């Protein structure tokens, strides 16, 4: 292996990072289904998944096994190549977009070579990410067309029109951030948000100078929800009119791939919102001696979660839960102790705050789905073209004027 690392240093560094990121991402996609079902269930005063493992923690595994062994029926009149290509295209593009996301400022060593906490660090990372995500519409459009069925075709057409419409507002909403940071590099956009106003208010772009991007963030997140076909903008999957929309004729694991792509897109949007408007991996607390105790928040959070899980586990209703939950709690406590070590204390700060902000945005995604009703299609298109797009242009103009005014 050392010989391979010497002969192919770039591959030796990139491959382990890709494997680890894919494992973590695919595990997160599986448990996002569990998370969404539990949150929506509690909003509606229900239990959600509860019986397959303690608190339904093995439900994603059961769902995966079910999809793998479920009968896979292909419509007789379908275009076979496009029919099989569509879910693969949707999922692969959604996963690929994570490659340009930086998860922290620190570097670590792989086979003796220092590498950042990302697969790649591109100077035009934001442009590359938008280019990849904008191609996701092809997977949905191909799925609707290749099925040779009217309901999927209508769902595919709806999704194509919706994603093209909201892509404009989504792109324009981040121009203000680009003007303020002066770069397309995602790491540099985060670094441009360092510092504090009056010593305690973070200089995140959401509330930054010279023009706070509150309007830009609202436009970005609203457009991103529509781009990912999530409620209340999920007109491409409206079961009241289209049975299930563009994926009506899909079954088995191909059906699951579309939902994995949707959840991967949710993670990408949450990462982008965190980087562009909320300081990325930057802590919300000043790095001064009086705030030094905040360095121990990651370790304390893991330890507190572990202790709570142990206390809850020993009183769980099933023997399996009384074994599994305390073991998970002990693992979290061990992780808390590890994060509190001097060598790890600084390293975990960036990833911890970054992942915490992503988790908050994912919760908002699910919260919106369990709260708001679905729009009519004419309302959906009118909202994008008549409100979001003009406001995004206004935000660009105001940000530009503010930057020019401060430079005079």
Rosetta blueprint (number, residue, H / E / L):
1 X L
2 X H
3 X H
4 X H
5 X H
6 X H
7 X H
8 X L
9 X H
10 X H
11 X H
12 X H
13 X H
14 X H
15 X H
16 X H
17 X H
18 X H
19 X H
20 X H
21 X H
22 X H
23 X H
24 X H
25 X H
26 X H
27 X H
28 X H
29 X H
30 X H
31 X H
32 X H
33 X H
34 X H
35 X H
36 X H
37 X H
38 X H
39 X H
40 X H
41 X H
42 X H
43 X H
44 X L
45 X L
46 X L
47 X L
48 X L
49 X L
50 X L
51 X L
52 X L
53 X L
54 X H
55 X H
56 X H
57 X L
58 X L
59 X H
60 X H
61 X H
62 X H
63 X H
64 X H
65 X H
66 X H
67 X H
68 X H
69 X H
70 X L
71 X L
72 X L
73 X L
74 X L
75 X L
76 X L
77 X L
78 X L
79 X L
80 X H
81 X H
82 X H
83 X H
84 X H
85 X H
86 X H
87 X H
88 X H
89 X H
90 X H
91 X H
92 X H
93 X H
94 X H
95 X H
96 X H
97 X H
98 X H
99 X H
100 X H
101 X L
102 X L
103 X L
104 X L
105 X L
106 X L
107 X E
108 X E
109 X E
110 X E
111 X L
112 X L
113 X E
114 X E
115 X E
116 X E
117 X L
118 X L
119 X L
120 X L
121 X L
122 X L
123 X L
124 X L
125 X H
126 X H
127 X H
128 X H
129 X H
130 X H
131 X H
132 X H
133 X H
134 X H
135 X L
136 X H
137 X H
138 X H
139 X H
140 X H
141 X H
142 X H
143 X H
144 X H
145 X H
146 X H
147 X L
148 X L
149 X L
150 X H
151 X H
152 X H
153 X H
154 X H
155 X H
156 X H
157 X H
158 X H
159 X H
160 X H
161 X H
162 X H
163 X H
164 X H
165 X H
166 X H
167 X H
168 X H
169 X H
170 X H
171 X H
172 X H
173 X H
174 X L
175 X H
176 X H
177 X H
178 X H
179 X H
180 X H
181 X H
182 X L
183 X L
184 X L
185 X L
186 X H
187 X H
188 X H
189 X H
190 X H
191 X H
192 X L
193 X L
194 X L
195 X L
196 X E
197 X E
198 X L
199 X L
200 X L
201 X E
202 X E
203 X L
204 X L
205 X H
206 X H
207 X H
208 X L
209 X L
210 X L
211 X L
212 X L
213 X L
214 X H
215 X H
216 X H
217 X H
218 X H
219 X H
220 X H
221 X H
222 X H
223 X H
224 X H
225 X H
226 X H
227 X H
228 X L
229 X L
230 X L
231 X L
232 X L
233 X L
234 X L
235 X H
236 X H
237 X H
238 X L
239 X H
240 X H
241 X H
242 X H
243 X L
244 X L
245 X H
246 X H
247 X H
248 X L
249 X L
250 X L
251 X L
252 X H
253 X H
254 X H
255 X H
256 X H
257 X H
258 X H
259 X H
260 X H
261 X H
262 X H
263 X H
264 X H
265 X H
266 X H
267 X H
268 X H
269 X H
270 X H
271 X H
272 X H
273 X H
274 X H
275 X H
276 X H
277 X H
278 X L
279 X L
280 X L
281 X L
282 X L
283 X L
284 X L
285 X L
286 X L
287 X L
288 X L
289 X H
290 X H
291 X H
292 X H
293 X H
294 X H
295 X H
296 X H
297 X H
298 X H
299 X H
300 X H
301 X H
302 X H
303 X H
304 X H
305 X H
306 X H
307 X H
308 X H
309 X H
310 X H
311 X H
312 X H
313 X H
314 X L
315 X L
316 X L
317 X L
318 X L
319 X H
320 X H
321 X H
322 X H
323 X H
324 X H
325 X H
326 X H
327 X H
328 X H
329 X H
330 X H
331 X H
332 X H
333 X H
334 X H
335 X H
336 X H
337 X H
338 X H
339 X H
340 X L
341 X L
342 X H
343 X H
344 X H
345 X H
346 X L
347 X H
348 X H
349 X H
350 X H
351 X H
352 X H
353 X H
354 X H
355 X H
356 X H
357 X H
358 X H
359 X H
360 X H
361 X H
362 X H
363 X H
364 X H
365 X H
366 X H
367 X H
368 X H
369 X H
370 X L
371 X L
372 X L
373 X L
374 X L
375 X L
376 X L
377 X H
378 X H
379 X H
380 X H
381 X H
382 X H
383 X H
384 X H
385 X H
386 X H
387 X H
388 X H
389 X H
390 X H
391 X H
392 X H
393 X H
394 X H
395 X H
396 X H
397 X H
398 X H
399 X H
400 X H
401 X H
402 X H
403 X H
404 X H
405 X H
406 X H
407 X H
408 X L
